[in-house]
């Protein structure tokens, strides 16, 4: 088998990135594993078992050891705070619902990872996302396409990636299903083969984003009136940072009909 280029794989400690690394190794690539450490040791709400927590690092290191590939842990806590957490808070302050995973992908997973890859002599990076890329013959642009498994497609998390980022990225799982990736991990006897996946924001494991923002001292409660579309006062709120457009539950208002947040002033 001809030796293929060196590729750096973003190792999240989950089954998908583990299978991606195993597949690339099998295909003849010179594989290096990297985990981005995104949280300081004294984080107020660190998600221990999520993609940025200590257990994830342990699992990613164990998988790399099993596959006999080099592994690096890169501290990007300060960059994560600036690019993702601060953005997360500012969006809520403006009454908008943020998408931190999109920002993390653009700025860190396909930003920092690519720059680190170059320092390690690699021109390519790979992740365990269920997505595909394709070169457009007429324009030469790299097209982002959905993963073959429509139930697991993650291309929508990657819409903000630039052309240079897409051109340097491989998605080994793009043609596969979730069950396929678990089989790959089992065949390689990787400890992540049956690891549960997380659907939550990694730094808000209990889904209470308001609690996170307050405990991290990124926002503070401040009361105001809740009014209906006719200007009638229905109750009090704790600050627009704790509500989003379209929200129905948790408003603290009794009403015979469902009420939704439609605007703020």
C-alpha positions in Angstrom: 0.0 0.0 0.0 1.4 3.4 -1.0 2.0 5.7 2.0 -0.4 8.6 2.0 0.1 12.1 3.5 0.3 12.9 7.1 -3.1 13.8 8.7 -3.9 15.2 12.1 -7.1 13.8 13.6 -9.1 15.8 16.1 -9.7 13.2 18.9 -12.7 14.1 21.0 -12.6 10.9 23.1 -15.7 9.5 21.4 -16.4 6.6 19.1 -16.6 8.7 15.9 -13.2 10.4 16.1 -11.7 7.0 17.2 -13.2 5.2 14.2 -12.0 8.1 11.9 -8.4 7.7 13.1 -8.6 3.9 12.7 -9.9 4.2 9.2 -7.3 6.6 8.1 -4.6 4.4 9.5 -6.0 1.5 7.6 -6.0 3.5 4.4 -2.3 4.2 4.7 -2.2 7.7 6.1 0.4 8.8 8.6 -1.9 9.6 11.5 -1.4 11.9 14.5 -4.0 12.4 17.2 -4.7 15.7 18.8 -7.2 16.7 21.6 -7.9 20.3 22.2 -8.1 20.9 26.0 -10.7 23.6 26.2 -11.2 24.1 29.9 -9.1 25.4 32.8 -8.6 23.1 35.8 -10.9 25.3 38.0 -13.7 25.6 35.5 -17.0 26.4 37.3 -19.0 23.9 35.2 -16.6 21.5 33.5 -18.4 18.6 31.8 -16.3 15.7 33.0 -17.5 13.2 30.5 -18.0 15.4 27.5 -15.8 16.1 24.5 -13.6 18.6 26.4 -13.5 16.9 29.8 -10.8 14.9 31.5 -12.4 11.5 30.7 -12.5 12.4 27.0 -8.8 13.1 27.2 -8.1 9.8 28.9 -10.2 7.9 26.2 -8.5 9.7 23.3 -5.1 9.0 24.7 -6.0 5.3 25.2 -7.3 5.0 21.6 -4.2 6.6 20.2 -2.0 4.2 22.2 -4.1 1.2 21.0 -3.7 2.4 17.4 0.0 3.1 18.0 -0.2 6.7 16.7 1.4 9.8 18.2 -0.9 11.8 20.5 -0.8 15.4 21.7 -2.9 17.4 24.1 -3.1 21.0 23.2 -4.2 23.6 25.7 -6.7 26.0 24.0 -8.7 27.0 27.1 -8.0 30.8 26.7 -9.0 30.7 23.0 -12.1 28.7 23.8 -13.1 31.3 26.4 -12.6 34.1 24.0 -14.0 32.6 20.8 -16.9 30.4 22.1 -17.9 31.2 25.7 -17.8 35.0 25.4 -19.7 34.7 22.1 -22.2 32.4 23.8 -22.8 35.0 26.5 -22.9 38.0 24.2 -25.6 36.4 22.0 -27.8 35.8 24.9 -27.3 39.3 26.1 -28.5 40.5 22.7 -31.6 38.3 23.0 -30.3 35.9 20.3 -29.9 32.1 20.5 -26.2 31.2 19.9 -24.8 28.1 18.2 -21.5 27.5 20.1 -20.7 24.3 18.2 -20.6 26.1 14.9 -18.2 28.7 16.4 -16.1 26.0 18.0 -15.8 24.2 14.7 -14.8 27.3 12.7 -12.4 28.9 15.2 -10.9 25.9 17.0 -11.5 22.5 15.5 -10.9 23.7 12.0 -8.8 26.8 12.9 -6.4 25.9 15.7 -6.3 22.2 14.5 -5.2 23.2 11.0 -2.4 25.5 12.3 -1.2 22.8 14.7 -1.2 20.3 11.9 1.1 22.5 9.8 3.5 22.7 12.7 3.6 18.9 12.8 4.3 18.6 9.0 0.7 17.7 8.1 -1.3 19.3 5.3 -4.5 17.6 6.2 -6.8 17.4 9.2 -9.7 15.0 9.9 -12.6 14.7 12.3 -15.4 12.3 13.1 -18.1 14.4 11.6 -20.7 12.7 9.5 -20.3 15.0 6.4 -18.6 14.9 3.0 -16.6 17.1 0.8 -16.4 17.1 -3.0 -14.3 19.1 -5.5 -16.4 21.0 -8.0 -15.0 20.4 -11.5 -16.3 23.6 -13.0 -15.2 26.1 -10.2 -12.5 24.2 -8.4 -14.3 25.0 -5.1 -14.6 22.4 -2.3 -18.2 21.6 -1.7 -19.6 20.7 1.7 -22.2 17.9 1.4 -24.4 16.0 3.8 -23.3 12.7 5.3 -24.8 9.6 3.6 -26.6 8.7 6.9 -29.3 11.4 6.9 -30.1 10.6 10.6 -26.6 11.5 11.7 -25.7 14.2 9.2 -23.6 17.0 10.8 -22.9 19.2 7.8 -25.1 21.9 9.2 -22.6 22.4 12.0 -19.9 23.1 9.4 -21.6 25.7 7.2 -19.4 28.5 8.3 -16.1 26.8 7.3 -14.0 28.7 4.8 -12.8 27.2 1.5 -9.2 26.8 2.7 -10.5 24.9 5.7 -12.7 22.6 3.7 -9.9 21.9 1.2 -7.6 20.6 3.9 -10.2 18.4 5.7 -11.1 14.8 5.4 -14.3 13.3 6.8 -13.7 9.5 6.9 -17.2 8.8 8.2 -19.0 10.7 5.5 -20.1 7.5 3.7 -20.9 5.5 6.8 -23.6 5.0 9.4 -23.3 5.2 13.1 -23.4 1.5 13.5 -20.6 1.2 10.9 -18.4 3.4 13.0 -19.0 1.3 16.1 -18.1 -1.8 14.1 -14.9 -0.2 13.1 -14.1 0.6 16.7 -15.0 -2.9 17.9 -12.9 -4.5 15.2 -9.9 -2.5 16.4 -10.8 -3.2 20.0 -11.0 0.4 20.9 -12.4 1.3 24.4 -14.8 3.9 22.9 -16.7 1.4 20.7 -19.8 1.4 22.9 -19.4 4.8 24.5 -22.6 6.8 24.6 -22.7 9.9 22.6 -23.6 13.3 23.9 -26.2 15.6 22.3 -25.7 18.4 24.7 -23.6 21.5 24.6 -20.3 20.3 26.1 -20.0 23.1 28.7 -23.7 23.1 29.7 -24.2 19.4 30.6 -27.4 19.9 32.5 -28.9 22.1 29.7 -29.4 24.9 32.1 -27.6 27.6 30.1 -28.9 30.4 32.4 -27.3 28.7 35.5 -24.0 28.4 33.6 -24.0 32.0 32.5 -24.8 33.2 36.0 -22.3 30.9 37.8 -19.6 31.8 35.4 -20.3 35.5 36.1 -21.0 36.2 32.5 -24.5 37.7 33.1 -26.4 38.9 36.2 -30.2 38.7 36.8 -32.1 42.0 36.5 -35.9 42.2 36.6 -38.2 43.7 34.1 -41.9 43.5 33.0 -43.3 40.7 30.8 -45.9 42.2 28.6 -48.2 40.8 25.9 -48.6 42.2 22.4 -51.2 44.6 23.7 -48.8 46.1 26.3 -50.5 44.5 29.3 -48.1 43.5 32.1 -48.3 39.7 32.7 -45.4 39.2 35.1 -41.7 39.8 35.8 -38.7 38.4 34.0 -35.1 38.0 35.2 -33.3 39.5 32.2 -33.5 38.8 28.5 -30.3 36.8 28.8 -32.4 34.0 30.3 -35.0 33.8 27.6 -35.0 33.2 23.8 -37.4 34.0 21.0 -40.0 31.2 20.7 -39.6 30.0 24.3 -42.8 28.7 25.9 -41.7 26.9 29.1 -40.2 28.5 32.1 -41.9 31.9 31.8 -43.4 31.8 35.2 -46.8 32.9 34.0 -50.1 31.2 34.4 -52.3 31.3 31.3 -55.1 29.2 29.9 -53.3 29.4 26.5 -49.7 28.8 25.6 -47.5 31.9 25.7 -44.4 32.4 23.6 -41.6 34.9 23.7 -41.9 37.0 20.5 -39.7 40.1 21.1 -37.8 42.2 23.6 -37.3 45.8 24.3 
